Amino acid sequence: MKKKEGEKPTLINSNHIAVQSNRFIEARYKESLTFWESFLITKMCSMIAPEDVDFKPYKIYIKEVIDFMELPLGGQVYNYIMDAAKRLLDRKIIIGAVDEQGRKEIIETHIVTSVRRLLEPKQDGNMYVTLTFLPELKPFLLQLHRDFTKLDMQIFKQLKTASSIRLYQIFKSHIGKNQYKIEFDLEELKEILGVSEKYVQYAGFKMRVLDEAQRRLSGKTDISFTYEELKEGKKVKTLVFHINNNKLATKEPTLKKGIEPITLKPKGSDKDEENLVLELTPIAVKQFGVSLKVFMGLVETHTEGEIRQAIEVTQKAIQARKVDNAAGFFVEALRGKYSDPKQKKKQIEGEQKAKLAEVKRVEAATEKQVKDQKQALYEQEIKIFTQLIEEDSSFIQTLIDKVRSGMFASYYKTDITFEENLKHPLLKATFLNVAKEEKPQLFGL
């Protein structure tokens, strides 16, 4: 941090890029990091220079954080950051590593050695907190040449929840290794995210962590994901994630009607796989619009004859103007080993009917389950809310002030007690929402 007299603090790294080893990213915590704890760790990483061989004290100005996060001046940001900094002193991180003899080992250590802050801070641009990493973390944050991931801190402005950010980091680390399909044991993933004790039941973990992250990543970042649930008996045992690049997540290109017929070269019995790829790739990729990655996967799992037959079937369908999506048609024709476009059409219609029937059956079977999950989540939040106002009576006034300055102020009656106002369903929901905004960490947000 460099600062001239009279000027506001400026970032050393204006790109806000943090570099961390993948082992650090997939480290485990006993409890999940809060949003601001994760922010501080990542911010410290962004202040490390590539040539650094040792850690330094990393001074973080609160005004800089407020400006970067586009938050209003004043408020509770200073307190949130200071509370997060102090909690980091007690935080332990567990990292998988390898010793000098190539044996797997576990490193368990604290994250920061100390926290410095002003004794009597003023609400101005000079408020700061200074933190330093423990030396044990050097192999995972300094002089990284391989097996690392870069993270743009803009992601904190986009995602807003600690679990979503952690999953984003994990997915990006695998994308860097060209891995778009990742498999995690359910309990292992909970440990990595630090939510094993918080979400004992899978339903809560699915709703508050997986589905929430899925919605946020898809709508606000460069990647999205879907996931499969693999069960042992009735319990989910394993999760398989499929990661997609949002910038590339467009519909597969379709061939324009009236495209010129494709002429295949004569089949040759002595063609090797390399020549096969060179010959057929331009047809499947450039003319049909199949992605290169998908086509290479199909080459590995299908014979030359099957691929040529699928191309011929797709060509006939295009000439007959019976296909809108040539790429999708080709893939289905290959997987279904269709020899005639009509055969493929009938098969697709049958599959669509079967899928629709299955969807309706699943929706009917899960409607009550979803309703029960939402009710259980609401009851859990009410329990946290009740405990909060019982343990911190001063917080009640904060809730009242917020509600009376909001859109439902007219519903609050000043001639009755807070508890009596709380009986009004609309006010109860409003008080709960305010509490979640003021104390997001208590509600796992």
C-alpha positions in Angstrom: 0.0 0.0 0.0 1.6 3.3 -1.1 0.0 6.6 -0.1 1.1 10.2 -0.5 0.1 13.0 1.9 -3.5 14.0 1.3 -4.2 11.2 -1.1 -6.5 8.2 -0.5 -4.8 4.8 -0.5 -4.3 3.1 -3.8 -3.9 -0.6 -4.6 -0.5 -2.1 -5.2 -2.1 -4.6 -7.6 -4.7 -2.7 -9.5 -5.9 -5.8 -11.1 -7.0 -7.3 -7.8 -5.6 -10.7 -8.8 -4.8 -13.3 -6.1 -2.7 -16.3 -6.8 -3.0 -19.5 -4.7 -1.8 -23.0 -5.0 -4.6 -25.5 -5.7 -3.7 -27.4 -2.5 -4.4 -24.1 -0.6 -7.7 -23.7 -2.5 -8.9 -27.2 -1.5 -7.7 -27.0 2.1 -10.1 -27.8 4.9 -11.4 -25.7 7.7 -13.2 -26.9 10.8 -15.8 -24.3 10.3 -16.7 -22.5 7.1 -15.0 -19.2 6.4 -17.3 -16.1 6.6 -17.5 -13.8 3.6 -15.2 -11.2 5.1 -12.7 -13.8 6.4 -12.4 -15.2 2.8 -12.1 -11.6 1.5 -9.2 -10.8 3.8 -7.3 -13.9 3.0 -7.8 -13.4 -0.8 -6.9 -9.7 -0.5 -3.7 -10.5 1.3 -2.8 -13.0 -1.5 -3.5 -10.3 -4.1 -0.8 -8.1 -2.4 1.9 -10.7 -2.8 4.4 -9.9 -5.5 5.7 -12.7 -7.9 9.2 -12.0 -6.7 8.5 -12.2 -3.0 10.3 -14.9 -1.1 8.9 -14.1 2.3 5.6 -12.8 3.7 5.2 -9.2 4.6 2.7 -7.4 6.8 -0.3 -6.7 4.6 -2.0 -3.4 5.4 -5.6 -3.2 4.2 -7.3 0.1 4.2 -11.0 0.0 5.1 -11.8 2.9 2.8 -10.2 1.0 -0.1 -12.4 -2.1 0.7 -15.5 0.1 0.8 -14.7 1.7 -2.5 -13.8 -1.6 -4.2 -17.0 -3.4 -2.9 -19.0 -0.3 -3.8 -20.5 -0.1 -0.3 -22.0 3.0 1.3 -19.8 5.0 3.7 -20.3 4.4 7.4 -22.3 1.5 8.5 -20.9 -1.7 9.9 -18.2 -2.6 7.3 -15.4 -1.6 9.7 -16.7 -3.8 12.5 -17.3 -6.7 10.1 -13.8 -6.6 8.8 -12.2 -6.2 12.3 -14.3 -9.1 13.6 -13.2 -11.2 10.7 -9.6 -10.3 11.2 -9.7 -11.2 14.9 -11.4 -14.5 14.0 -8.6 -15.4 11.6 -6.2 -15.4 14.5 -8.0 -18.6 15.8 -8.6 -20.1 12.4 -6.8 -23.3 11.5 -6.3 -24.6 8.0 -5.6 -28.2 7.0 -3.6 -28.6 3.8 -2.7 -31.8 2.0 1.0 -31.9 1.0 3.9 -34.3 0.1 7.1 -34.7 2.1 10.7 -34.9 0.8 10.3 -38.6 0.2 7.1 -38.2 -1.8 4.8 -39.4 1.0 1.4 -37.8 1.6 1.2 -35.6 4.7 -1.2 -33.2 6.4 -0.2 -29.7 7.4 -2.4 -28.2 10.1 -1.6 -24.6 11.0 -3.1 -21.2 11.9 -3.5 -18.7 9.0 -2.3 -15.4 10.4 0.3 -14.6 13.0 -1.0 -11.2 14.2 -3.6 -8.5 13.7 -2.8 -4.8 14.0 -5.4 -2.1 14.1 -5.8 1.5 15.4 -6.8 1.7 19.1 -9.2 4.6 18.5 -10.0 4.7 14.7 -11.7 7.6 13.1 -14.2 7.2 10.2 -11.8 8.4 7.5 -9.5 7.0 4.9 -6.8 6.1 7.4 -8.6 3.2 9.0 -6.8 -0.1 8.4 -6.1 -3.6 9.5 -2.7 -5.3 9.1 -2.3 -9.0 8.9 0.6 -11.4 8.2 0.5 -15.0 7.0 2.3 -17.8 9.0 5.6 -19.0 7.4 4.1 -22.5 7.1 2.0 -21.3 4.2 4.9 -20.2 2.0 4.9 -23.2 -0.2 1.3 -22.6 -1.1 1.4 -18.8 -1.7 4.9 -17.8 -2.7 7.0 -18.4 -5.8 4.3 -20.5 -7.5 5.3 -21.9 -10.9 2.8 -24.7 -11.4 -0.5 -26.1 -10.0 -1.9 -22.7 -9.0 -5.0 -20.7 -9.8 -5.5 -17.0 -10.3 -8.6 -15.4 -8.8 -10.0 -12.0 -9.7 -11.3 -10.4 -6.5 -14.2 -9.0 -8.5 -15.8 -12.3 -7.7 -16.6 -11.0 -4.2 -18.7 -8.3 -5.6 -20.6 -10.8 -7.8 -21.3 -13.8 -5.5 -21.7 -12.3 -2.0 -21.6 -15.6 -0.1 -18.6 -17.5 1.3 -19.7 -21.0 0.1 -20.4 -19.8 -3.5 -17.0 -18.2 -3.6 -15.3 -21.3 -2.3 -17.0 -23.5 -4.9 -16.1 -21.0 -7.6 -12.4 -21.2 -6.5 -12.5 -25.0 -6.5 -14.1 -25.2 -9.9 -11.6 -22.7 -11.4 -8.7 -24.7 -10.1 -10.0 -27.8 -11.9 -10.7 -25.8 -15.1 -7.0 -24.8 -15.0 -6.1 -28.5 -15.2 -8.7 -29.0 -18.0 -11.0 -30.9 -15.7 -14.6 -30.1 -16.4 -16.0 -33.1 -14.6 -15.2 -33.4 -10.9 -16.3 -36.1 -8.4 -16.4 -35.5 -4.7 -17.4 -37.7 -1.8 -20.2 -35.7 -0.1 -18.7 -35.7 3.3 -15.3 -34.7 1.8 -16.8 -31.7 0.1 -18.6 -30.7 3.3 -15.2 -30.8 5.0 -13.5 -28.7 2.3 -16.3 -26.1 2.6 -16.3 -26.3 6.4 -20.0 -27.1 6.8 -20.0 -30.7 8.1 -21.4 -29.7 11.4 -23.7 -27.0 10.0 -25.4 -29.1 7.5 -25.7 -32.7 8.8 -28.7 -33.4 6.7 -28.2 -33.4 2.9 -31.4 -31.4 2.2 -30.1 -28.3 3.9 -26.7 -28.6 2.2 -28.3 -29.0 -1.2 -30.6 -26.1 -0.8 -28.4 -23.6 1.0 -25.0 -24.4 -0.5 -25.3 -26.3 -3.8 -28.4 -24.9 -5.3 -27.6 -21.4 -4.1 -24.1 -21.5 -5.6 -25.5 -22.9 -8.8 -27.9 -20.0 -9.1 -25.3 -17.4 -8.3 -22.5 -18.7 -10.5 -24.7 -19.2 -13.5 -26.1 -15.7 -13.3 -23.1 -13.7 -12.3 -19.8 -15.4 -13.3 -17.9 -16.8 -16.2 -18.7 -20.4 -15.2 -21.8 -22.5 -14.3 -22.3 -26.1 -13.2 -24.7 -28.9 -12.9 -24.4 -31.9 -10.6 -25.4 -35.5 -10.3 -26.2 -37.3 -7.0 -24.9 -40.8 -6.7 -26.5 -42.8 -4.0 -25.8 -45.8 -1.8 -29.2 -47.1 -0.9 -31.3 -44.0 -0.2 -28.5 -41.7 0.9 -26.5 -39.4 -1.4 -22.9 -40.6 -1.2 -21.1 -38.9 -4.1 -21.6 -35.7 -6.1 -20.4 -35.4 -9.7 -20.0 -31.8 -11.0 -20.1 -30.8 -14.6 -18.6 -27.4 -15.2 -19.4 -25.2 -18.1 -17.9 -21.9 -19.4 -20.7 -19.3 -19.5 -19.0 -17.4 -22.3 -19.1 -20.5 -24.4 -22.5 -21.7 -23.2 -24.4 -20.8 -26.4 -26.5 -23.1 -28.4 -24.6 -25.2 -30.8 -24.6 -23.6 -34.3 -27.1 -25.0 -36.8 -26.7 -25.4 -40.5 -28.6 -23.1 -42.7 -31.2 -24.7 -44.9 -30.0 -25.3 -48.4 -26.5 -26.2 -47.4 -24.5 -27.9 -50.2 -24.5 -31.7 -50.0 -21.4 -33.2 -48.2 -19.3 -35.6 -50.3 -17.4 -38.1 -48.2 -14.2 -39.5 -49.4 -14.2 -43.3 -50.2 -13.7 -45.5 -47.1 -10.2 -46.8 -46.8 -9.4 -49.9 -44.8 -5.9 -48.8 -44.0 -6.7 -45.3 -42.6 -5.4 -44.8 -39.1 -7.1 -42.8 -36.5 -5.1 -39.6 -37.2 -6.1 -39.6 -40.9 -9.7 -40.3 -39.8 -9.7 -37.3 -37.6 -8.2 -35.1 -40.2 -10.8 -36.1 -42.8 -13.9 -36.1 -40.7 -13.2 -33.2 -38.2 -13.9 -30.4 -40.7 -17.3 -32.0 -41.5 -18.5 -32.6 -38.0 -17.0 -29.4 -36.5 -17.1 -26.8 -39.2 -20.2 -27.8 -41.1 -22.3 -29.6 -38.4 -21.2 -27.3 -35.6 -20.1 -30.0 -33.1 -17.6 -28.7 -30.6 -14.1 -30.1 -31.2 -13.9 -31.4 -27.6 -17.2 -33.3 -28.1 -16.1 -34.7 -31.4 -12.8 -36.0 -30.1 -14.6 -37.7 -27.3 -16.9 -39.4 -29.9 -13.9 -40.6 -32.0 -12.5 -42.3 -28.9 -15.7 -44.2 -28.2 -17.0 -45.0 -31.6 -15.8 -46.9 -34.7 -15.0 -45.3 -38.0 -18.0 -47.0 -39.6 -20.4 -45.6 -36.9 -19.0 -42.1 -37.4 -19.3 -42.3 -41.2 -22.9 -43.7 -40.9 -23.9 -40.8 -38.6 -22.4 -38.3 -41.0 -24.4 -39.8 -43.9 -27.6 -39.8 -41.9 -27.1 -36.2 -40.8 -26.3 -35.2 -44.4 -29.6 -36.8 -45.6 -31.6 -35.0 -42.9 -30.0 -31.7 -43.9 -30.8 -32.2 -47.6 -34.4 -33.1 -46.7 -34.5 -30.0 -44.5 -35.7 -32.1 -41.5 -33.1 -30.8 -39.0 -32.7 -27.5 -37.2 -29.7 -28.4 -35.0 -27.2 -30.4 -37.1 -24.8 -30.8 -34.2 -27.3 -32.3 -31.9 -28.8 -34.5 -34.7 -25.3 -35.9 -35.5 -24.5 -36.7 -31.9 -27.9 -38.5 -31.4 -27.5 -40.3 -34.7 -24.1 -41.6 -33.7 -25.0 -42.6 -30.2 -28.2 -44.3 -31.4 -26.5 -45.9 -34.5 -29.3 -44.6 -36.8 -29.2 -45.6 -40.4 -32.1 -43.5 -41.4 -33.3 -40.0 -40.4 -36.9 -41.2 -39.8 -35.6 -43.8 -37.3 -33.8 -41.1 -35.3 -36.9 -38.9 -35.4 -39.2 -41.6 -34.0 -36.6 -42.5 -31.3 -36.3 -38.9 -30.2 -40.1 -38.5 -30.0 -40.3 -41.6 -27.9 -37.5 -40.5 -25.6 -39.1 -37.0 -25.2 -42.5 -38.6 -24.2 -40.7 -40.9 -21.7 -38.7 -38.0 -20.3 -41.8 -35.8 -19.9 -43.6 -38.6 -18.1 -40.6 -39.1 -15.8 -40.4 -35.3 -15.1 -44.1 -35.2 -14.1 -43.6 -38.2 -11.9 -40.6 -36.8 -10.2 -42.2 -33.4 -9.7 -45.3 -35.0 -8.1 -43.1 -37.1 -5.9 -40.8 -34.3 -4.7 -43.2 -31.4 -4.4 -44.0 -32.3 -0.7 -40.3 -32.9 0.0 -39.3 -29.4 -1.3 -42.1 -27.9 0.7 -40.9 -29.7 3.9 -37.3 -28.6 3.2 -38.4 -24.9 2.9 -40.4 -25.2 6.1 -37.5 -26.8 7.9 -35.2 -24.1 6.7 -37.6 -21.4 7.8 -38.0 -22.9 11.3 -34.2 -23.1 11.6 -33.9 -19.4 10.7 -36.6 -18.5 13.2 -34.8 -20.5 15.9 -31.6 -18.5 15.1 -33.5 -15.3 15.1 -35.2 -16.0 18.5 -31.8 -17.0 20.1 -30.2 -13.8 18.7 -32.8 -11.4 20.2 -32.8 -13.3 23.5 -29.0 -13.1 23.8 -28.6 -9.6 22.4 -31.4 -7.4 23.6 -29.7 -4.3 22.2 -30.1 -5.7 18.7 -33.8 -5.4 19.0 -33.6 -1.6 18.7 -31.5 -2.0 15.5 -34.3 -4.2 14.1 -37.0 -1.7 15.1 -35.1 1.3 13.6 -34.6 -0.6 10.3 -38.2 -1.6 10.0 -39.6 1.8 10.9 -37.4 3.4 8.2 -38.4 0.8 5.6 -41.4 0.2 3.4 -43.4 -1.6 6.0 -43.1 1.1 8.7 -46.8 1.7 8.7 -47.4 -1.8 10.0 -45.3 -1.2 13.1 -47.4 0.0 16.1 -45.5 2.2 18.6 -48.2 1.7 21.3 -47.5 -2.0 21.8 -44.3 -4.0 22.6 -41.8 -5.4 20.2 -43.0 -8.9 21.1 -46.6 -8.0 20.2 -45.5 -6.4 16.9 -43.6 -9.6 16.2 -46.9 -11.6 16.1 -47.9 -9.8 12.9 -46.9 -12.2 10.1 -45.7 -9.5 7.8 -43.6 -7.8 10.5 -42.2 -11.1 11.6 -41.0 -11.8 8.1 -39.6 -8.3 7.8 -37.7 -8.5 11.2 -36.3 -11.8 10.1 -35.0 -10.4 6.8 -33.4 -7.4 8.5 -31.7 -9.7 11.0 -30.3 -11.8 8.1 -29.0 -8.6 6.4 -27.4 -7.4 9.6 -26.0 -10.7 10.8 -25.5 -12.8 7.6 -22.8 -14.9 9.1 -25.2 -16.3 11.7 -27.6 -17.5 9.0 -24.9 -19.0 6.8 -25.2 -16.3 4.2 
